[in-house]
Amino acid sequence: MGMMILWMVVIFGVMYFLMIRPQKKEQKRLQAMLNSMEVGDSIVTTSGFYGVIIDMTEEDVIVEFGNNKNCRIPMRKQAIAEVEKAEQASA
């Protein structure tokens, strides 16, 4: 009986380090990225669209897509997959 409990603890420990811990680490990285966004940063959405942030609120951003200055779409911050800072984009 003791051996079975020990194996269950070992299996849970392995699952934690292989599944739960990396997921939490990725969530922290994503949240830090979203918190550091600024107007003028280039982004990629989760659906693969490239754009530039032109305005921000607490939960939403307004993104300008392509060269057409009339294509401005409000979207949630959670729909952003990658952020490239304005200084990096121009360099």
Order of alpha helices (4+ residues) and beta strands (2+ residues): alpha-alpha-beta-beta-beta-beta-beta-alpha
